[in-house]
Amino acid sequence: MQKTHMFYEPIALDGDFPIRPPGFSKPPEFAHVHNCFEIGFCRSGSGGIFQIEKKIYSCAPGCAVFINNREYHQLSDATPENSEWDFINLDPAALLMGWIPPEERMFDLENLSGSHFRNVYSKDDAPDLIELVELLIREMKKDDRRSPSYVRALVWAIFTKLNQFAPAPGEERRRDTDRICRLYPALNHISRFYAHQLDIPTLAGLCGMGVTAFRRNFRESIGMLPLEYINTYRLKAAATLLKNTSKQVIEIAGQTGFPTLSHFNRLFKAYYGCSPLACRNRDRRPEPGKYRG
């Protein structure tokens, strides 16, 4: 099996107005990091699964994602053929330089990352934030007719709102990244092949570790054992399909790596607190609980 890896994907931004209009192309197959901040908004379709360092998010239409230039990330199960996303790349500090009043405290971008920072929000839990993102996308799509001042005002409002959700500053974020980097070959392999049979020795070998060391490093870095992480990824992929498609439950179970429907139902209920059909009928995204598989 080909060894997975991470890569740096720089984004060229205009020096005078460092923000790019919305766009979406086929996501890279491997985890990557940019030289700028990224804001994404899912407009329609099947959404996808966002892996942002050790965090896993199930995304549906109406979700917005916020990714720091310090966080490796990967979007799976989303292409221009099955989902409509808008992604905006920007350098918020450079964009707002000289524009923010001196008495205003400049936001700390480093706080908008790490295991305790939540990257994905929906209209249900942050309607004001989602509305600001939609306004920014709409304005940026006006091309030559857009108002730079209005764009800057919206960006300032978005980051002010995000900082209300940000955790307190700390050293935890850098330690997290350093440890997780060693596991990224396995994390990428899981995100690409989660629907297939996976074994721990293969994942350990991708990271150049023995099984015992791999399990220990995985638990210390990710906060759970490898099998628990694999099942969590599969469950979130299944929840995305339940919410955004009309596929049968047994078909979704097979497509997300569960060998039997009974096994899928048991793990799904343990994680989400309800059956797959009950979650689909709630007309909202399933809320995860504590996985006990």
Phi, psi and omega in degrees: 000137182293138182286134181274164183202175176251163174207161181264126182239090181291147178245126179280122179242147177293131183296327182276331182217076191283069174208132184262143176300157182298147177197168178201127173228179181301124182296150176300152181283343184241158176299143184213168178223144180257175176264014184208173178281152180229133175240127179238149178221126179271117182272323181194173176098204186272358177078254180140180178245123176259122170258116180238103191051240183266005181267145179235127181235134170269121186250141179229166175306136184097356178272145172240143180237141183232119188232121178288158176289358179263353188250121172292141184209162181205134176255122181247158176060030178221127175222165176300343180279331184243355181212150174245112178241153167240126177242131177242128174253139184203160170248093187298324180296314179291323181297324185261000181299128180079356182258328180284134177302143184303329183284348179279139178278126180292138181291154179257106184295332182296332178292340182270051180193173178098171187294336182265355177270131179271123185269337187240133178227154179238174178295334181290321186255347179211065184299323180295318180294316180297320179297320178296319179296316179296322177295319179296315180298316181299317181291320181292336179282355180281354179056242185290345182268359182290153178259111180304322180295319179293320177300314179297321179296319179293317178298316178299318180295320180297313183285331173296319178293316180300322181293339174291334179266349188286146175286168178295150180300152178185174181274352185304322187296315181293319178297320178304309184297316181300320181285320184292328180305325181292338184259359186297328174303320178288319181296320177294319179298319179296316183294332181272328188235026183299334181282351180258171176289129181239142177233148186296318179302321178295316179297319178298318180296324177300330181265003180070032182235159167283167184298316182296314179295322180296313179300317181295313180295322181296314181294319180293324185271318186264335179092007177205165178283160184304315182296322178297319178296317180300314180293324177297316178299314181297320180294322179288326174295319179295319179297324178296317179291323178298318184286322194248000177226171177253019181295149178293151182300318181296326177291319179296319179302314180293323182286342183250014169096010180266128187290330180223157178293322180296320178296316178299312181299320182294313180292322180298315181293324178296324183275314186261349178081009178204167179285161177304317180294321179296320178294320179296322184280354181281348181059039175202166178291138175300139177262122184289149172249210178266119181292133180229037184286000000 
